[in-house]
Amino acid sequence: MLGFYEMLRAGWNPNGMLRFFTRLQQNERGRTELDVMLSDHPSSADRAEAIRREMATVTISAPAVVQTPQFHAMQTTFKLMPQAPAKAEKPKGNTGQCGLFPFC
């Protein structure tokens, strides 16, 4: 909720936070109750629901910022950057290249 209220205080529209957690929730399919229990954060579904409840209790001052010109400039810059090189597949097992660290 701290992030939610910081967004409101800064004049940012918290709907973006809700969309973010909803998108994360789609990637969490297949998590078990044990995964959730051992996690240091609530599930994305729980976080999205908490934001929905909170949004129903606050008034979002108009105009809430969705995207700034600086954000659009940053997006354009990233789109102009070359693609990252493809990852080379790591050899399986300890090949002796890491010395004492078999997890390399």
C-alpha positions in Angstrom: 0.0 0.0 0.0 3.0 2.3 0.5 3.7 2.2 -3.2 0.0 2.8 -4.0 -0.1 6.0 -1.8 3.2 7.2 -3.0 1.8 7.0 -6.6 -1.2 9.0 -5.5 0.8 11.6 -3.7 3.1 12.0 -6.7 0.1 12.5 -9.0 0.5 9.2 -10.8 -2.5 7.1 -11.8 -2.4 3.9 -9.7 -4.2 1.9 -12.4 -0.8 1.2 -13.8 0.1 -0.6 -10.6 -3.0 -2.7 -10.9 -2.3 -3.6 -14.5 1.3 -4.5 -13.4 0.1 -7.0 -10.7 -2.5 -8.4 -13.0 0.1 -9.1 -15.7 2.4 -10.7 -13.0 -0.6 -12.8 -11.9 -0.8 -14.3 -15.4 2.8 -15.5 -15.1 2.2 -17.1 -11.7 -0.1 -19.8 -12.9 0.9 -23.1 -11.3 2.2 -21.8 -8.0 1.4 -24.0 -5.1 0.2 -23.0 -1.6 3.7 -23.8 -0.4 5.2 -21.4 -2.9 2.9 -18.6 -1.6 3.6 -19.5 2.0 7.3 -19.4 1.6 7.3 -16.2 -0.4 8.3 -12.9 1.2 5.5 -11.1 -0.7 1.8 -11.8 -1.1 0.7 -13.3 -4.4 0.2 -10.9 -7.3 -3.6 -11.8 -7.2 -3.8 -10.8 -3.5 -1.8 -7.6 -4.2 -4.1 -6.7 -7.2 -7.2 -7.3 -5.1 -5.8 -5.1 -2.3 -5.2 -2.3 -4.8 -8.7 -2.7 -6.3 -10.2 -2.4 -2.8 -8.0 0.6 -2.0 -8.9 2.3 -5.3 -12.6 2.1 -4.4 -11.9 4.1 -1.2 -9.8 7.0 -2.6 -10.5 9.8 -5.0 -8.0 10.1 -7.8 -7.3 13.7 -8.4 -7.5 14.8 -12.0 -5.4 14.8 -14.0 -3.5 11.8 -12.8 -0.3 11.3 -14.8 -0.3 8.2 -17.0 2.8 8.8 -19.1 5.0 11.8 -19.3 6.9 13.2 -22.3 10.1 12.0 -20.6 8.8 8.5 -20.4 7.9 8.5 -24.1 11.5 9.8 -24.9 12.9 7.0 -22.9 10.7 4.4 -24.7 11.9 5.8 -28.0 15.5 5.6 -27.0 15.1 2.0 -25.9 13.4 1.1 -29.2 16.4 2.5 -31.1 18.9 0.4 -29.2 20.3 -2.8 -30.9 18.9 -6.1 -29.8 20.7 -7.9 -27.0 22.9 -10.8 -28.2 21.4 -14.2 -27.9 22.4 -16.1 -24.7 24.8 -18.9 -25.3 23.7 -22.2 -23.7 25.8 -23.0 -20.6 27.4 -26.5 -20.5 25.8 -28.9 -18.1 27.6 -30.2 -15.1 30.9 -29.1 -13.7 33.3 -28.6 -16.6 36.2 -27.6 -14.3 36.0 -24.0 -15.5 34.7 -22.6 -12.2 37.3 -24.1 -9.8 35.6 -24.7 -6.4 32.1 -23.5 -7.5 30.2 -26.4 -9.1 27.1 -24.2 -9.6 28.8 -22.0 -12.3 
